[in-house]
């Protein structure tokens, strides 16, 4: 019909990497749930103005990463994610993309906010503090359907209190507090390289994660650490602790 408006097409995803990135983000943000079927090649071709070979290569990238699987004669589906470590930094990036703090079914429990002295030499070093200096601690247990819980702890340098005193408020933020800090100070907050390591679990961590182990058993946990800093130095060390054996079981 002359003059009728047409629904605009999305910008073309010209490479397999770009197309894979689009669907990877959709899966990570919960827009495509585990078990959900991906669009057909025809639908993707029409939406992104791309070729079947590009789609095949993009799908292969996602299969290699463990995000999707193909059932012959049926289609391509989102898998139960093999990567247990959906870290705090990854969730912050999702909030920035979508404005939503949680994907469908996610939640945070056992919240605690307060000030404590730093007893962990590693955290003190990451924040450029002396051992037993005070920090703000924001702690919660993060839960995902069908996945082990994680104990997420933010150790925040006290210099942040002058600009964002809300970090001591037990109320959850509806946006990353770093964004508020930048708006008020004009200083950009950056994230360092993610660090993954293992160490022995503490009794407090076992209790928070709901894990019951005999006292004589020494169990190891996976720990993922992200450090955030501005031009003046470190502001926050965010530590995600996963239950004993959680990552190994997920990789089988």
Secondary structure by P-SEA (a helix, b strand, c coil): cccccccccccccccaaaaaaaaaaaaaacccccccccccaaaaaaaccccaaaaaaaaaaaaaaccccccccbbbbbcccccccccaaaaaaaaaaccccccccccccbbbbbbbccccaaaaaaaccccccbbbbbbbbbbcccbbbbbbbbbcccccccccccccccccccccaaaaaaaaccbbbbbcccccbbbbbcaaaaaaacccccccbbbbbbbbbbbbbccccccbbbbbbbccaaaaaaac
